[in-house]
Amino acid sequence: MRNHTASFSSSSSSSWYSNKLLFRQLFEKESSTYTYLLADVDHPDKPALLIDPVDRTVDRDLTLVKELGLKLIYAMNTHVHADHITGTGLVKTRVPGVKSIISKASKSKADVLIEAGDKIHFGDLFLEVRATPGHTLGCVTYVTGDAPDQPQPRMAFTGDALLIRGCGRTDFQGGSSQQLYQSVHSQIFTLPKETLLYPAHDYKGFTVSTVGEEMLYNPRLTKDEEEFKSIMANLNLPYPKMIDIAVPANMVCGLQDPSAKPDEALSK
Ligand SMILES: [Fe+2]
């Protein structure tokens, strides 16, 4: 069964980790955002969740969910994004019963507000919540469960806290380079080295890393805290072009106008 599914799942060898977990990494090219689909396909209901869906690609994601016979129960965000509008609002209007999730610390609206230590169950699988502020005040990392019946190696969905060979900027949205440094070192680099890291974005074509790899090769987070702070203070990045549209929309989890199509919403 496993070989059979692997043969047509995708060209990526990272699509299937166990007979229970269905995992897909999906890409939105305008904002270089990754959306992740996880489901417990061993459970009769095949409950599923989407992490960081984007409004423009909601149709694609929901078609995939339907084709795979999954029951979507959660649409969740790692943080309030500044570069795109979340798809969670649209998902909720298209699939009745789906609950949106974001951290309480983000001060945004959602059906479920989570905090560090919370567990998000889907079937017999679960994600644990780790608070990783610094890129924004409310950033969290979702990590697959630490138990024998959960996927191995563990997987961490880091949002913009830790990117592959990089990290999110810290100059907007309550960001703090000191806080980000401490978050990554205390909440992500303490995970087993083989833990797979799945960020919210990649701009160079990387798809996955590991804790061990970033501890060795991340050009920012391998430095000491003072040097890290200096690097982050001197990035000279342009003002995020979507921030004034995306942040207000995402503070209500994308439910700015449920009847508006994504493109109409973006042009307002
Ligand atoms: Fe972000």
Boltz pocket constraint, residues with backbone or C-beta under 6 A from the ligand:
constraints:
  - pocket:
      binder: B
      contacts: [[A, 79], [A, 80], [A, 81], [A, 82], [A, 83], [A, 135], [A, 160], [A, 168]]
      max_distance: 6.0
